[in-house]
Amino acid sequence: MNHGPIQAAIVAGGRGARLRPATDAIPKPMLPVAGKPLLEHQLSWLRSQGVVDVLMLLGYKAQTVSGHFGDGKRFGVALSYHVETEPRGTAGCLRDAIDKLGEDTLVVYGDLFVELDLTPLLAFHRSHTGAATLVLCKTDHPGDSDLAELDGDQRVTALYRAKPGVPCGDMGLAAVWVLRKRLVEAVPADRPSDFGRDVFPAALARGERLMGYQTSELVCDLGTPERIEAFGRRRA
């Protein structure tokens, strides 16, 4: 790896309602995928990319996660934790942990299986001064995805959700982004908020530059039983 050190933050505090009843017993990111918890796959990927400073943002059944991973040493990373006391959303939980963040943070949602080369992603991020780099990839379920439009310079010009009967694109937000601290500082501290629904649209509205990084590498959303089953068939 020729990129400098970067901290990763894994957003892993959600209830996982779409995966019930499995998530009644364990939190969504701890569900087994190919024989081990999904979060173990994420840590293996991060370690392979030279990322060893990892902050886990937890909520629902947080102790199940922290009890399994501890300080991260046996997984080859240095783990720290921030546990929300009430649901704060994907952005609100990161805002609450802002004192633990550096200038740039790689954010990954805890229900993803990722095989992404970080070297070109981080090089792209460091080539511009925008507030964030959003990883984008083609989605086969645009109806329930956050979608983006880009200009010729890879600048994000619009973020939207598909509407029934209205044509839409298939370039989806992959729930992997590299954020500059100023964007996290702009997240409201007094209410829950989400990146795709609230923070990124607000940033565009105030004139912040968000850049899109398109990839065909594997970034697989495993947030529903059907997607976990389909992924298992592909990996068999």
CYANA upper distance limits for C-alpha pairs under 8 A (distance plus 0.5 A):
  1 MET  CA     49 GLN  CA      7.25
  1 MET  CA     50 GLY  CA      6.92
  1 MET  CA    119 THR  CA      7.09
  2 ASN  CA    119 THR  CA      7.42
  3 HIS  CA    119 THR  CA      6.52
  3 HIS  CA    122 LEU  CA      7.44
  3 HIS  CA    123 ALA  CA      7.70
  5 PRO  CA     50 GLY  CA      8.04
  5 PRO  CA     51 VAL  CA      7.20
  6 ILE  CA     51 VAL  CA      6.86
  6 ILE  CA     53 ASP  CA      7.78
  6 ILE  CA    104 ASP  CA      7.35
  6 ILE  CA    105 THR  CA      6.95
  6 ILE  CA    106 LEU  CA      7.55
  7 GLN  CA     51 VAL  CA      7.21
  7 GLN  CA     52 VAL  CA      7.92
  7 GLN  CA     53 ASP  CA      5.55
  7 GLN  CA     54 VAL  CA      6.34
  7 GLN  CA     55 LEU  CA      8.03
  7 GLN  CA    101 LEU  CA      8.12
  7 GLN  CA    102 GLY  CA      7.68
  7 GLN  CA    104 ASP  CA      7.87
  7 GLN  CA    105 THR  CA      5.86
  7 GLN  CA    106 LEU  CA      6.69
  8 ALA  CA     51 VAL  CA      7.55
  8 ALA  CA     53 ASP  CA      6.87
  8 ALA  CA     54 VAL  CA      5.32
  8 ALA  CA     55 LEU  CA      6.69
  8 ALA  CA    105 THR  CA      6.20
  8 ALA  CA    106 LEU  CA      5.04
  8 ALA  CA    107 VAL  CA      6.28
  8 ALA  CA    108 VAL  CA      7.87
  9 ALA  CA     54 VAL  CA      6.26
  9 ALA  CA     55 LEU  CA      5.13
  9 ALA  CA     56 MET  CA      6.25
  9 ALA  CA     57 LEU  CA      7.46
  9 ALA  CA    105 THR  CA      7.30
  9 ALA  CA    106 LEU  CA      6.63
  9 ALA  CA    107 VAL  CA      5.36
  9 ALA  CA    108 VAL  CA      6.80
 10 ILE  CA     54 VAL  CA      7.90
 10 ILE  CA     55 LEU  CA      6.81
 10 ILE  CA     56 MET  CA      5.41
 10 ILE  CA     57 LEU  CA      6.46
 10 ILE  CA    107 VAL  CA      6.47
 10 ILE  CA    108 VAL  CA      5.43
 10 ILE  CA    109 TYR  CA      6.09
 10 ILE  CA    110 GLY  CA      6.26
 11 VAL  CA     56 MET  CA      6.94
 11 VAL  CA     57 LEU  CA      5.51
 11 VAL  CA     58 LEU  CA      7.41
 11 VAL  CA     90 THR  CA      6.95
 11 VAL  CA     93 CYS  CA      8.41
 11 VAL  CA     94 LEU  CA      8.45
 11 VAL  CA    107 VAL  CA      7.77
 11 VAL  CA    108 VAL  CA      6.73
 11 VAL  CA    109 TYR  CA      5.24
 11 VAL  CA    110 GLY  CA      5.91
 12 ALA  CA     28 LYS  CA      8.38
 12 ALA  CA     29 PRO  CA      6.91
 12 ALA  CA     56 MET  CA      7.30
 12 ALA  CA     57 LEU  CA      6.11
 12 ALA  CA     58 LEU  CA      5.70
 12 ALA  CA     59 GLY  CA      7.76
 12 ALA  CA    109 TYR  CA      6.93
 12 ALA  CA    110 GLY  CA      5.16
 12 ALA  CA    111 ASP  CA      8.03
 13 GLY  CA     57 LEU  CA      6.60
 13 GLY  CA     58 LEU  CA      4.48
 13 GLY  CA     59 GLY  CA      4.49
 13 GLY  CA     60 TYR  CA      5.88
 13 GLY  CA     62 ALA  CA      7.80
 13 GLY  CA     83 VAL  CA      8.38
 13 GLY  CA     84 GLU  CA      8.24
 13 GLY  CA     87 PRO  CA      8.46
 14 GLY  CA     27 PRO  CA      8.32
 14 GLY  CA     28 LYS  CA      8.02
 14 GLY  CA     58 LEU  CA      8.25
 14 GLY  CA     59 GLY  CA      7.03
 14 GLY  CA     60 TYR  CA      6.58
 14 GLY  CA     87 PRO  CA      8.18
 15 ARG  CA     23 THR  CA      7.92
 15 ARG  CA     27 PRO  CA      7.37
 15 ARG  CA     28 LYS  CA      7.68
 15 ARG  CA     60 TYR  CA      6.22
 16 GLY  CA     20 ARG  CA      7.41
 16 GLY  CA     23 THR  CA      6.67
 16 GLY  CA     27 PRO  CA      7.44
 16 GLY  CA     28 LYS  CA      5.86
 16 GLY  CA    223 GLY  CA      7.99
 17 ALA  CA     23 THR  CA      7.75
 18 ARG  CA    223 GLY  CA      7.61
 18 ARG  CA    224 THR  CA      6.26
 18 ARG  CA    225 PRO  CA      8.13
 19 LEU  CA     23 THR  CA      6.45
 19 LEU  CA     28 LYS  CA      7.78
 19 LEU  CA    223 GLY  CA      7.59
 19 LEU  CA    224 THR  CA      6.15
 19 LEU  CA    225 PRO  CA      6.45
 20 ARG  CA     24 ASP  CA      6.66
 21 PRO  CA     25 ALA  CA      8.21
 22 ALA  CA     26 ILE  CA      7.44
 22 ALA  CA     31 LEU  CA      8.38
 23 THR  CA     27 PRO  CA      5.73
 23 THR  CA     28 LYS  CA      6.21
 23 THR  CA     31 LEU  CA      8.33
 26 ILE  CA     30 MET  CA      6.93
 26 ILE  CA     31 LEU  CA      7.48
 26 ILE  CA     61 LYS  CA      7.45
 26 ILE  CA     64 THR  CA      7.67
 27 PRO  CA     31 LEU  CA      7.48
 27 PRO  CA     60 TYR  CA      7.00
 27 PRO  CA     61 LYS  CA      6.47
 27 PRO  CA     62 ALA  CA      8.38
 27 PRO  CA     64 THR  CA      8.08
 27 PRO  CA     65 VAL  CA      8.39
 28 LYS  CA    110 GLY  CA      8.42
 28 LYS  CA    111 ASP  CA      7.40
 28 LYS  CA    223 GLY  CA      8.43
 29 PRO  CA     37 PRO  CA      7.29
 29 PRO  CA     38 LEU  CA      5.91
 29 PRO  CA     39 LEU  CA      6.08
 29 PRO  CA    110 GLY  CA      5.91
 29 PRO  CA    111 ASP  CA      6.04
 30 MET  CA     37 PRO  CA      5.05
 30 MET  CA     38 LEU  CA      6.16
 30 MET  CA     39 LEU  CA      6.66
 30 MET  CA     65 VAL  CA      7.61
 31 LEU  CA     36 LYS  CA      8.28
 31 LEU  CA     37 PRO  CA      5.73
 31 LEU  CA     38 LEU  CA      6.60
 32 PRO  CA     36 LYS  CA      5.30
 32 PRO  CA     37 PRO  CA      4.79
 32 PRO  CA     38 LEU  CA      6.50
 33 VAL  CA     37 PRO  CA      6.41
 33 VAL  CA     38 LEU  CA      6.14
 33 VAL  CA    228 ILE  CA      8.25
 33 VAL  CA    232 GLY  CA      7.97
 34 ALA  CA    232 GLY  CA      7.61
 34 ALA  CA    235 ARG  CA      8.43
 36 LYS  CA     40 GLU  CA      7.18
 36 LYS  CA     41 HIS  CA      8.06
 37 PRO  CA     41 HIS  CA      7.51
 38 LEU  CA     42 GLN  CA      7.06
 38 LEU  CA    110 GLY  CA      8.23
 38 LEU  CA    111 ASP  CA      7.70
 38 LEU  CA    112 LEU  CA      8.19
 38 LEU  CA    113 PHE  CA      7.58
 39 LEU  CA     43 LEU  CA      6.75
 39 LEU  CA    110 GLY  CA      7.13
 40 GLU  CA     44 SER  CA      6.67
 40 GLU  CA     75 PHE  CA      8.40
 41 HIS  CA     45 TRP  CA      6.71
 41 HIS  CA    113 PHE  CA      7.50
 42 GLN  CA     46 LEU  CA      6.69
 42 GLN  CA    110 GLY  CA      8.43
 42 GLN  CA    112 LEU  CA      8.29
 42 GLN  CA    113 PHE  CA      7.19
 42 GLN  CA    114 VAL  CA      7.29
 43 LEU  CA     47 ARG  CA      6.51
 43 LEU  CA     75 PHE  CA      7.59
 43 LEU  CA     77 VAL  CA      8.01
 44 SER  CA     48 SER  CA      6.63
 44 SER  CA     75 PHE  CA      7.86
 45 TRP  CA     49 GLN  CA      6.89
 45 TRP  CA    114 VAL  CA      7.53
 45 TRP  CA    115 GLU  CA      7.21
 46 LEU  CA     50 GLY  CA      6.94
 46 LEU  CA     51 VAL  CA      5.56
 46 LEU  CA     52 VAL  CA      7.40
 47 ARG  CA     51 VAL  CA      5.68
 47 ARG  CA     52 VAL  CA      6.19
 47 ARG  CA     76 GLY  CA      7.18
 47 ARG  CA     77 VAL  CA      7.22
 49 GLN  CA    117 ASP  CA      7.57
 49 GLN  CA    118 LEU  CA      6.91
 49 GLN  CA    119 THR  CA      8.36
 51 VAL  CA     77 VAL  CA      8.22
 52 VAL  CA     76 GLY  CA      7.50
 52 VAL  CA     77 VAL  CA      4.84
 52 VAL  CA     78 ALA  CA      6.30
 53 ASP  CA     77 VAL  CA      6.70
 53 ASP  CA     78 ALA  CA      5.64
 53 ASP  CA     79 LEU  CA      6.95
 54 VAL  CA     77 VAL  CA      7.44
 54 VAL  CA     78 ALA  CA      6.62
 54 VAL  CA     79 LEU  CA      5.56
 54 VAL  CA     80 SER  CA      6.95
 55 LEU  CA     79 LEU  CA      6.33
 55 LEU  CA     80 SER  CA      5.35
 55 LEU  CA     81 TYR  CA      6.00
 55 LEU  CA     82 HIS  CA      7.84
 56 MET  CA     79 LEU  CA      7.70
 56 MET  CA     80 SER  CA      6.79
 56 MET  CA     81 TYR  CA      5.35
 56 MET  CA     82 HIS  CA      6.84
 57 LEU  CA     81 TYR  CA      6.51
 57 LEU  CA     82 HIS  CA      5.49
 57 LEU  CA     83 VAL  CA      6.50
 57 LEU  CA     84 GLU  CA      8.10
 57 LEU  CA     93 CYS  CA      7.17
 57 LEU  CA     94 LEU  CA      7.69
 58 LEU  CA     62 ALA  CA      5.85
 58 LEU  CA     81 TYR  CA      7.64
 58 LEU  CA     82 HIS  CA      6.61
 58 LEU  CA     83 VAL  CA      5.19
 58 LEU  CA     84 GLU  CA      6.84
 59 GLY  CA     83 VAL  CA      5.85
 59 GLY  CA     84 GLU  CA      5.62
 59 GLY  CA     85 THR  CA      7.32
 59 GLY  CA     86 GLU  CA      7.87
 59 GLY  CA     87 PRO  CA      7.67
 61 LYS  CA     65 VAL  CA      7.77
 62 ALA  CA     66 SER  CA      6.81
 62 ALA  CA     83 VAL  CA      7.38
 63 GLN  CA     67 GLY  CA      6.03
 64 THR  CA     68 HIS  CA      6.80
 65 VAL  CA     69 PHE  CA      6.79
 66 SER  CA     70 GLY  CA      5.79
 66 SER  CA     81 TYR  CA      8.24
 69 PHE  CA     75 PHE  CA      8.25
 69 PHE  CA     79 LEU  CA      8.50
 70 GLY  CA     79 LEU  CA      7.85
 71 ASP  CA     77 VAL  CA      8.45
 71 ASP  CA     78 ALA  CA      6.54
 71 ASP  CA     79 LEU  CA      5.46
 71 ASP  CA     80 SER  CA      7.32
 72 GLY  CA     76 GLY  CA      6.88
 72 GLY  CA     77 VAL  CA      5.57
 72 GLY  CA     78 ALA  CA      5.65
 72 GLY  CA     79 LEU  CA      5.44
 73 LYS  CA     77 VAL  CA      6.08
 73 LYS  CA     78 ALA  CA      6.65
 73 LYS  CA     79 LEU  CA      8.32
 82 HIS  CA     97 ALA  CA      6.98
 84 GLU  CA     88 ARG  CA      7.59
 84 GLU  CA     93 CYS  CA      7.09
 87 PRO  CA    192 PRO  CA      7.53
 88 ARG  CA     92 GLY  CA      5.24
 88 ARG  CA     93 CYS  CA      5.79
 88 ARG  CA    191 ARG  CA      7.55
 88 ARG  CA    192 PRO  CA      4.73
 88 ARG  CA    193 SER  CA      6.98
 89 GLY  CA     93 CYS  CA      6.61
 89 GLY  CA    192 PRO  CA      5.64
 89 GLY  CA    193 SER  CA      5.44
 89 GLY  CA    194 ASP  CA      5.63
 90 THR  CA     94 LEU  CA      7.53
 90 THR  CA    193 SER  CA      7.11
 90 THR  CA    194 ASP  CA      5.28
 90 THR  CA    195 PHE  CA      6.78
 91 ALA  CA     95 ARG  CA      6.75
 91 ALA  CA    184 VAL  CA      8.19
 91 ALA  CA    187 VAL  CA      7.33
 91 ALA  CA    192 PRO  CA      8.08
 91 ALA  CA    193 SER  CA      5.96
 91 ALA  CA    194 ASP  CA      5.26
 91 ALA  CA    195 PHE  CA      5.85
 91 ALA  CA    199 VAL  CA      7.80
 92 GLY  CA     96 ASP  CA      6.76
 92 GLY  CA    187 VAL  CA      7.26
 92 GLY  CA    188 PRO  CA      7.63
 92 GLY  CA    189 ALA  CA      7.30
 92 GLY  CA    191 ARG  CA      7.78
 92 GLY  CA    192 PRO  CA      5.75
 92 GLY  CA    193 SER  CA      5.72
 92 GLY  CA    194 ASP  CA      7.34
 93 CYS  CA     97 ALA  CA      7.12
 94 LEU  CA     98 ILE  CA      6.79
 94 LEU  CA    184 VAL  CA      7.69
 95 ARG  CA    184 VAL  CA      6.23
 95 ARG  CA    185 GLU  CA      7.21
 95 ARG  CA    187 VAL  CA      6.66
 95 ARG  CA    188 PRO  CA      8.16
 95 ARG  CA    189 ALA  CA      7.12
 96 ASP  CA    189 ALA  CA      7.58
 97 ALA  CA    101 LEU  CA      7.57
 98 ILE  CA    184 VAL  CA      7.73
 98 ILE  CA    185 GLU  CA      7.95
101 LEU  CA    105 THR  CA      7.37
101 LEU  CA    181 LYS  CA      8.01
102 GLY  CA    181 LYS  CA      7.53
103 GLU  CA    180 ARG  CA      6.24
103 GLU  CA    181 LYS  CA      5.58
104 ASP  CA    178 VAL  CA      7.15
104 ASP  CA    179 LEU  CA      6.06
104 ASP  CA    180 ARG  CA      5.19
104 ASP  CA    181 LYS  CA      6.56
105 THR  CA    178 VAL  CA      6.02
105 THR  CA    179 LEU  CA      5.81
105 THR  CA    180 ARG  CA      7.17
105 THR  CA    181 LYS  CA      8.06
106 LEU  CA    176 VAL  CA      7.80
106 LEU  CA    177 TRP  CA      6.32
106 LEU  CA    178 VAL  CA      4.93
106 LEU  CA    179 LEU  CA      7.02
107 VAL  CA    175 ALA  CA      8.27
107 VAL  CA    176 VAL  CA      6.10
107 VAL  CA    177 TRP  CA      5.73
107 VAL  CA    178 VAL  CA      6.56
107 VAL  CA    179 LEU  CA      7.84
108 VAL  CA    112 LEU  CA      8.16
108 VAL  CA    175 ALA  CA      6.60
108 VAL  CA    176 VAL  CA      5.17
108 VAL  CA    177 TRP  CA      7.31
109 TYR  CA    175 ALA  CA      6.29
109 TYR  CA    176 VAL  CA      7.24
111 ASP  CA    221 ASP  CA      6.64
111 ASP  CA    222 LEU  CA      5.95
111 ASP  CA    223 GLY  CA      6.19
112 LEU  CA    219 VAL  CA      7.03
112 LEU  CA    220 CYS  CA      5.91
112 LEU  CA    221 ASP  CA      5.28
112 LEU  CA    222 LEU  CA      6.26
112 LEU  CA    223 GLY  CA      8.22
113 PHE  CA    218 LEU  CA      8.05
113 PHE  CA    219 VAL  CA      6.38
113 PHE  CA    220 CYS  CA      5.59
113 PHE  CA    221 ASP  CA      7.20
113 PHE  CA    222 LEU  CA      7.65
114 VAL  CA    218 LEU  CA      6.17
114 VAL  CA    219 VAL  CA      5.04
114 VAL  CA    220 CYS  CA      6.84
115 GLU  CA    217 GLU  CA      6.94
115 GLU  CA    218 LEU  CA      5.56
115 GLU  CA    219 VAL  CA      6.87
116 LEU  CA    217 GLU  CA      6.21
116 LEU  CA    218 LEU  CA      6.85
116 LEU  CA    219 VAL  CA      7.60
117 ASP  CA    121 LEU  CA      7.66
118 LEU  CA    122 LEU  CA      6.42
119 THR  CA    123 ALA  CA      6.62
120 PRO  CA    124 PHE  CA      6.52
121 LEU  CA    125 HIS  CA      6.75
121 LEU  CA    213 TYR  CA      7.52
122 LEU  CA    126 ARG  CA      6.58
122 LEU  CA    178 VAL  CA      8.34
123 ALA  CA    127 SER  CA      6.70
124 PHE  CA    128 HIS  CA      7.58
124 PHE  CA    213 TYR  CA      8.18
125 HIS  CA    129 THR  CA      8.41
125 HIS  CA    132 ALA  CA      8.03
125 HIS  CA    133 THR  CA      6.37
125 HIS  CA    178 VAL  CA      7.69
129 THR  CA    209 ARG  CA      8.44
130 GLY  CA    208 GLU  CA      7.41
130 GLY  CA    209 ARG  CA      5.15
130 GLY  CA    210 LEU  CA      6.03
130 GLY  CA    211 MET  CA      7.16
131 ALA  CA    179 LEU  CA      6.83
131 ALA  CA    180 ARG  CA      5.88
131 ALA  CA    182 ARG  CA      7.46
131 ALA  CA    183 LEU  CA      6.34
131 ALA  CA    208 GLU  CA      6.94
131 ALA  CA    209 ARG  CA      6.39
131 ALA  CA    210 LEU  CA      6.31
132 ALA  CA    177 TRP  CA      7.47
132 ALA  CA    178 VAL  CA      6.11
132 ALA  CA    179 LEU  CA      4.99
132 ALA  CA    180 ARG  CA      6.41
132 ALA  CA    183 LEU  CA      7.91
132 ALA  CA    209 ARG  CA      7.93
132 ALA  CA    210 LEU  CA      5.64
132 ALA  CA    211 MET  CA      6.79
133 THR  CA    177 TRP  CA      6.09
133 THR  CA    178 VAL  CA      5.63
133 THR  CA    179 LEU  CA      7.08
133 THR  CA    210 LEU  CA      6.54
133 THR  CA    211 MET  CA      5.30
133 THR  CA    212 GLY  CA      6.20
133 THR  CA    213 TYR  CA      7.05
134 LEU  CA    173 LEU  CA      7.33
134 LEU  CA    174 ALA  CA      8.17
134 LEU  CA    175 ALA  CA      8.37
134 LEU  CA    176 VAL  CA      7.08
134 LEU  CA    177 TRP  CA      5.14
134 LEU  CA    178 VAL  CA      7.21
134 LEU  CA    210 LEU  CA      7.72
134 LEU  CA    211 MET  CA      6.64
134 LEU  CA    212 GLY  CA      5.42
134 LEU  CA    213 TYR  CA      6.43
135 VAL  CA    173 LEU  CA      6.73
135 VAL  CA    174 ALA  CA      6.10
135 VAL  CA    175 ALA  CA      7.69
135 VAL  CA    176 VAL  CA      6.08
135 VAL  CA    177 TRP  CA      6.21
135 VAL  CA    212 GLY  CA      6.51
135 VAL  CA    213 TYR  CA      5.28
135 VAL  CA    214 GLN  CA      6.49
135 VAL  CA    215 THR  CA      7.69
136 LEU  CA    148 ALA  CA      8.40
136 LEU  CA    171 MET  CA      6.73
136 LEU  CA    172 GLY  CA      5.97
136 LEU  CA    173 LEU  CA      5.31
136 LEU  CA    174 ALA  CA      5.80
136 LEU  CA    212 GLY  CA      6.85
136 LEU  CA    213 TYR  CA      6.26
136 LEU  CA    214 GLN  CA      5.21
136 LEU  CA    215 THR  CA      6.82
137 CYS  CA    171 MET  CA      6.06
137 CYS  CA    172 GLY  CA      5.99
137 CYS  CA    173 LEU  CA      7.21
137 CYS  CA    174 ALA  CA      6.72
137 CYS  CA    214 GLN  CA      6.19
137 CYS  CA    215 THR  CA      5.96
137 CYS  CA    216 SER  CA      6.63
137 CYS  CA    219 VAL  CA      8.41
138 LYS  CA    170 ASP  CA      5.93
138 LYS  CA    171 MET  CA      5.24
138 LYS  CA    172 GLY  CA      6.36
138 LYS  CA    216 SER  CA      7.94
139 THR  CA    145 SER  CA      8.25
139 THR  CA    170 ASP  CA      5.95
139 THR  CA    171 MET  CA      6.73
139 THR  CA    172 GLY  CA      6.13
140 ASP  CA    170 ASP  CA      7.74
141 HIS  CA    145 SER  CA      7.06
142 PRO  CA    146 ASP  CA      8.02
142 PRO  CA    147 LEU  CA      7.70
142 PRO  CA    161 ARG  CA      8.47
142 PRO  CA    162 ALA  CA      7.14
142 PRO  CA    168 CYS  CA      8.29
142 PRO  CA    169 GLY  CA      8.00
142 PRO  CA    170 ASP  CA      6.23
142 PRO  CA    171 MET  CA      8.49
142 PRO  CA    172 GLY  CA      7.56
143 GLY  CA    161 ARG  CA      7.79
143 GLY  CA    162 ALA  CA      5.85
143 GLY  CA    163 LYS  CA      7.92
144 ASP  CA    161 ARG  CA      7.80
144 ASP  CA    162 ALA  CA      7.80
145 SER  CA    161 ARG  CA      7.05
145 SER  CA    162 ALA  CA      8.16
145 SER  CA    172 GLY  CA      6.69
145 SER  CA    173 LEU  CA      7.81
146 ASP  CA    159 LEU  CA      7.42
146 ASP  CA    160 TYR  CA      6.52
146 ASP  CA    161 ARG  CA      5.92
146 ASP  CA    172 GLY  CA      6.19
146 ASP  CA    173 LEU  CA      6.15
146 ASP  CA    196 GLY  CA      6.83
146 ASP  CA    197 ARG  CA      8.42
147 LEU  CA    159 LEU  CA      6.12
147 LEU  CA    160 TYR  CA      5.81
147 LEU  CA    161 ARG  CA      6.48
147 LEU  CA    162 ALA  CA      8.17
147 LEU  CA    169 GLY  CA      7.67
147 LEU  CA    170 ASP  CA      7.35
147 LEU  CA    171 MET  CA      6.12
147 LEU  CA    172 GLY  CA      4.88
147 LEU  CA    173 LEU  CA      6.42
148 ALA  CA    156 VAL  CA      7.19
148 ALA  CA    157 THR  CA      8.03
148 ALA  CA    158 ALA  CA      6.16
148 ALA  CA    159 LEU  CA      5.06
148 ALA  CA    160 TYR  CA      6.97
148 ALA  CA    169 GLY  CA      8.45
148 ALA  CA    171 MET  CA      6.36
148 ALA  CA    172 GLY  CA      6.61
148 ALA  CA    173 LEU  CA      7.32
149 GLU  CA    156 VAL  CA      6.32
149 GLU  CA    157 THR  CA      6.11
149 GLU  CA    158 ALA  CA      5.63
149 GLU  CA    159 LEU  CA      7.04
149 GLU  CA    171 MET  CA      7.87
150 LEU  CA    154 GLN  CA      5.95
150 LEU  CA    155 ARG  CA      5.86
150 LEU  CA    156 VAL  CA      5.01
150 LEU  CA    157 THR  CA      5.86
150 LEU  CA    158 ALA  CA      7.72
150 LEU  CA    212 GLY  CA      7.55
151 ASP  CA    155 ARG  CA      6.01
151 ASP  CA    156 VAL  CA      7.16
151 ASP  CA    157 THR  CA      7.02
154 GLN  CA    211 MET  CA      6.28
154 GLN  CA    212 GLY  CA      5.84
154 GLN  CA    213 TYR  CA      7.70
155 ARG  CA    209 ARG  CA      7.48
155 ARG  CA    210 LEU  CA      6.50
155 ARG  CA    211 MET  CA      4.97
155 ARG  CA    212 GLY  CA      6.43
156 VAL  CA    209 ARG  CA      7.99
156 VAL  CA    210 LEU  CA      6.02
156 VAL  CA    211 MET  CA      5.94
156 VAL  CA    212 GLY  CA      6.38
157 THR  CA    204 LEU  CA      8.14
158 ALA  CA    201 PRO  CA      8.32
158 ALA  CA    204 LEU  CA      8.34
159 LEU  CA    196 GLY  CA      8.34
159 LEU  CA    200 PHE  CA      8.39
159 LEU  CA    201 PRO  CA      7.04
162 ALA  CA    166 VAL  CA      7.57
162 ALA  CA    167 PRO  CA      8.16
162 ALA  CA    168 CYS  CA      6.46
163 LYS  CA    167 PRO  CA      8.38
163 LYS  CA    168 CYS  CA      8.48
173 LEU  CA    196 GLY  CA      8.42
174 ALA  CA    219 VAL  CA      7.13
174 ALA  CA    221 ASP  CA      8.45
179 LEU  CA    183 LEU  CA      7.15
179 LEU  CA    184 VAL  CA      7.86
180 ARG  CA    184 VAL  CA      7.63
181 LYS  CA    185 GLU  CA      6.70
182 ARG  CA    186 ALA  CA      6.90
183 LEU  CA    187 VAL  CA      7.35
183 LEU  CA    203 ALA  CA      8.28
187 VAL  CA    193 SER  CA      8.05
187 VAL  CA    199 VAL  CA      6.97
188 PRO  CA    192 PRO  CA      8.16
188 PRO  CA    193 SER  CA      7.84
193 SER  CA    197 ARG  CA      8.19
193 SER  CA    198 ASP  CA      6.51
193 SER  CA    199 VAL  CA      7.58
194 ASP  CA    198 ASP  CA      5.87
194 ASP  CA    199 VAL  CA      6.75
195 PHE  CA    199 VAL  CA      5.11
195 PHE  CA    200 PHE  CA      6.12
196 GLY  CA    200 PHE  CA      6.28
196 GLY  CA    201 PRO  CA      7.72
197 ARG  CA    201 PRO  CA      7.42
198 ASP  CA    202 ALA  CA      6.61
199 VAL  CA    203 ALA  CA      6.64
200 PHE  CA    204 LEU  CA      6.83
200 PHE  CA    210 LEU  CA      8.44
201 PRO  CA    205 ALA  CA      6.69
202 ALA  CA    206 ARG  CA      6.87
203 ALA  CA    207 GLY  CA      6.91
203 ALA  CA    208 GLU  CA      5.66
203 ALA  CA    209 ARG  CA      8.16
203 ALA  CA    210 LEU  CA      8.44
204 LEU  CA    208 GLU  CA      5.77
204 LEU  CA    209 ARG  CA      7.24
204 LEU  CA    210 LEU  CA      7.78
221 ASP  CA    227 ARG  CA      7.60
222 LEU  CA    227 ARG  CA      5.75
222 LEU  CA    228 ILE  CA      5.65
222 LEU  CA    231 PHE  CA      8.25
223 GLY  CA    227 ARG  CA      7.31
223 GLY  CA    228 ILE  CA      7.88
224 THR  CA    228 ILE  CA      6.90
225 PRO  CA    229 GLU  CA      6.64
226 GLU  CA    230 ALA  CA      6.61
227 ARG  CA    231 PHE  CA      6.47
228 ILE  CA    232 GLY  CA      6.63
229 GLU  CA    233 ARG  CA      6.91
230 ALA  CA    234 ARG  CA      6.92
231 PHE  CA    235 ARG  CA      6.73
232 GLY  CA    236 ALA  CA      6.54
